Each structure stands twice: as C-alpha cells, then as structure tokens.
Amino acid sequence: MTDTVLVTGVARGIGRAISERLVIEGYSVIGVDILDDAPAGLAAFEPCDMSDPQSARAALARLIAKSPATRLVNCVGSSFRENLREGNGDKQRRLIRLNIASALIATQSVLPAMRAVRFGRIVNITSRAVNGRETRSAYAATKAGLAAITRSWALELAQDGIAVNAVGPGMINTELFRRNNPPGSRDVYRLKNAIPMARMAEPDEVAQTVLYFLDAKITYVTGQMVFVCGGLSLGTYAPKANAGAP
C-alpha cells in the first residue's frame, strides 16, 4: 500500500486546501489542474483540462506511472449561474463533462493500483446543492449525480477493499464562490442568513473532513456523504436577528 493521493483540481479553492493539508499530514500528493499553478510540496503535477477525456487520460497515465495512488479526491468542478428560462442544455453538457465524467476518468486511472493491494479510498466532492439551488439547476443536477455515483461505486468496490464516500460543501470562501456570488449581493445576504452557524466556511474546513475519509483506520464507512455546510442542508432556518439587507 502507498500513501500517495491523487487530487484533481489542485490549483485553487478547496482542491488546493486539500492538497496542502495532505502534504502537511505526510501524504505524497500528485495532482492535476487546468491552471499551471500547483501548490508547494506536491510529488508530481500535470496541467490538463479534465473536461477533455483524451488530455485527462494522458496526463493521469503519466502521473500514475510515476506514483501509483491508492487514494483519490475528485475535486475538479465548476458552477454556472443559469435561470430556468435561459437553459438550453449547453451548460448542462459542459458540467457533466467537468463534474461527473472527470471523476470517472480519474477513478479508472487509480483502480488498478487499488485493486492490486486490495485497499483504496475515494472521496468525491459534491455540494450542498444536491438538495436543490435556484439558478443552479445544471450544477445541482451534476453534483446530485456525483452523489448517486458515490453510492453506486461504494457497492461495486466494497469487496475490493475500496471505500467511496463524498463530502458536500456549502458556502465556502473560494474564488469560485466569490465569482458566482458577488460580495454584498442580495443572494449572498440571503444565503448567509440561512446558515445556522452564521458564517461561511474556509476551504481548510472541507479538507479536514476529506482527511477523515482518506484515513486507513476508517475501515467500515462507505457510500456516505457528509455535508460541510454549517447546518445549511438541514432545511429552513430563521435567524434570531438580521442586519439590514442590501
């Protein structure tokens, strides 16, 4: 068994935080991202577009040839704002390639090494949006699909000693969130006031949960999803007091 972890989407946000924490914890981390800006301490890195199957498979093959991984974090992904009346399927198809197909390609790349040692840990980064999010129908659909895939792979791989779980972030202070949700907007105000813990999370708080699922000592947990959302996934919440809305 190796302590090598493949992380997709290592250059920014949650993926970068996960990679940096894994390096601190002593794992050997290999990664891919469309941006050629890997965090310090990675054992190997390949720039590639994970929504391009041919490019992704080639880059992953080069990484795995150097460092067979028995742990995987499928973190690459994106989100687009899209009102229902504007939908034409284009964003849905793009997000299927990026949020779902990339996870399939990455998982296929590590399965031989995992099966050879009868051990593996796979963590898929989903979203609180699996419960629904207005103006994000394409994103919510693909993340819900990845959550369903998590359970299906858990069933398929359990007897190979491979555990498959998911982490569903809520409002996380990342570049992607800030780009899709401008600070001070009414949408951000409304969402923040719906969080029982009354704050956004930092990417490292997601990384901490991912570490739990990657741990070799967690031997009897598979097919599960944990929300890192400050209670936002629990349903309607009425805050005790509100500041003035923008």
VENSUL-V741793 format. One record per backbone hydrogen bond with DSSP energy under -1.0 kcal/mol. CO is the residue of the C=O (numbers start at 1). NH is the residue of the N-H. Records with the same first field share a line. If there is no record, write none. Layout:
BEGIN
CO=NH, NH
END
This chain:
BEGIN
3=28
4=70, 71
5=30
6=73
7=32
12=16
13=17
14=18
15=19
16=20
17=21
18=22
19=23
20=24
21=25
22=27
23=26
28=5
29=43, 44
30=7
31=46
32=9, 10
33=48
35=37
44=31
46=33
49=52
52=56
53=57
54=58
55=59
56=60
57=61
58=62
59=63
60=64
61=65
62=66
63=67
70=121
71=6
72=123
73=8, 75
74=125
83=86
84=87
89=93
90=94
91=95
92=96
93=97
94=98
95=99
96=100, 101
100=104
101=105
102=106
103=107
104=108
105=109
106=110
107=111
110=114
111=115
112=116
113=117
114=119
120=163
121=72
122=165
123=74
124=167
127=130
128=131
129=132
133=136
135=82
136=140
137=141
138=142
139=143
140=144
141=145
142=146
143=147
144=148
145=149
146=150
147=151
148=152
149=153
150=154
151=155
152=156
153=157
157=160, 162
158=161
161=120
163=122
164=223
165=124
166=226
167=126
168=228
169=128
171=201
172=174
174=178
175=179
176=180
177=181
182=185
185=189
186=190
187=191
188=192
189=193
191=194
192=195
195=198
201=173
202=205
203=207
204=208
206=210
207=211
208=212
209=213
210=214
211=215
215=218
217=219
224=166
226=168
228=170
229=232
230=197
231=234
END
